[in-house]
Amino acid sequence: AVLQMAHDTDLFNRWEAGQGLARDLMVKLTRAIQSGHIPESDHALRGYVDALNTTLADASLDPGYKALALGVPTVSEILQHMDTADPLAIYEAAGLLKRAIADGCQAELHALYDAMSISASGAETKFSPGAKSAGYRALKNACLSILSVQGHFEVKALAKAQFETATNMTEELASMMVLLRMLGN
C-alpha cells in the first residue's frame, strides 16, 4: 500500500491507499492510547510519512491533490473501524499522525507553503476563484495547518502574516484557525 500511495498512476487509487494507511495507523494509535501506552513511531508510520513526502515532492501532481493527500481521516471515519467509541483518543491519535507528518515532511511543507504563497498571489494580489488558484490556496493552508502542530514560533509568524495580508476569506479563516489552535500550545 505504501508503494501504491507513493507511485500509483491512478490518482484515486493513490489517494485511497494513503487514506487506508492513515486510517489503519490512526486505529492502531487510538488503541495504544486507549490501553495507556505511549504510541511509538514504527515502520508503518515511517513508510506512510515517506510516501506522503514523495507525493508532496512530485512536481507533476496538482496542488489540490496534494492538499487532499495531506488530509487525515475524520473522527467519524475512525469510529466506524473501532469496537469502542473513544473520540478523545481518536483526536489524540490524529494529532500524533499530524505531528509525524509535520516532523517527517517539514522541509517539503515549508517549501510548498512558500511556493503556493507566490503562485496563489501571482503578479497581482487580486483574488481568483478559479480551480488552479483554489488548489494553491488549499495546499498552502493545509501545509500551514500541519506545520502548526509543531508549535514553532516561525509557523505562528507565518499564520499571523497570512492573516494580515490575506486577500480572501479562505486564507483569513485558515490562518485564524491556526492561530487560535496555537494559542493553546
Secondary structure, DSSP 8 states (H G I E B T S, - for coil): -HHHHHH-SSHHHHHHHHHHHHHHHHHHHHHHHHTT------HHHHHHHHHHHHHHH-TTS-HHHHHHHT----HHHHHTT-SS--HHHHHHHHHHHHHHHHHHSHHHHHHHHHHHHHHHHTTS-----SHHHHHHHHHHHHHHHHHHTT--HHHHHHHHHHHHH-SSHHHHHHHHHHHHHHHT-
